Amino acid sequence: MNSLSNIDKIEQQSLKFLEIIQSLSKKSQKEHLKQMHKLIENIAKGEKLDLQMLKSKYLTNEEEIELDPITETDDENFLDKIIINGVEYFYENKVDGKVYNKKSQIVGTFKNNKVLLL
């Protein structure tokens, strides 16, 4: 019995460590993205370039950062973000999902893994 109890404790600790590691990874990705934004902003300012064009061209992986499946629950509704021609849109990543602009107005649909603007 004692060894089973120890195994359960080890499994619980392992799960806690895994959650901590995933949380740190997620925080690291967000921090990296913030630093990339800051770098692009500084380059645009220093070189007198169009900031939105640089962001849309070089920060396209921004929307690919996925939520941690351990902390995600079915009752939470998150929108994915995408930048098209320098304009930010938010969409429901599901069949026939809606696409919204920054003012929360419906401006399109999400079909076949593509954003279709009206």
C-alpha positions, 0 to 999 in steps of 0.5 A: 500500500505504501508504494502505491501511495508513493506512486500516486504522490509522484504522479501528482507532482509530475502533473504539477511540474508539467503544468508549470513547464507549460505555463512557463512556455506559454509566458515565454512565447508571449514575452518573445512576441512582445519583444518582436513587436518592440523590435519591429516598432523600433526599426519602423521608427528609426528607419521611417518605415510603415509599422503596419506593413512590417508587422503584417509581413514579419509577425505572421506567426502571431496567430499560431500560438495556441492555447494550453490544452490543459487550461482550456475548457469547453465553456470558454470561447476564444477568438483567434486573431489574424492580420490581413493587409495591416488590419486586425480581425478576430474569428471563431476557429470553427465551422462557419465561424464569424469574423469580427473587426476591432469594433466587434462587428461581423465582417466575414466568415471562417470556412474551410480554414480560411477567413472570408471577408464580406 
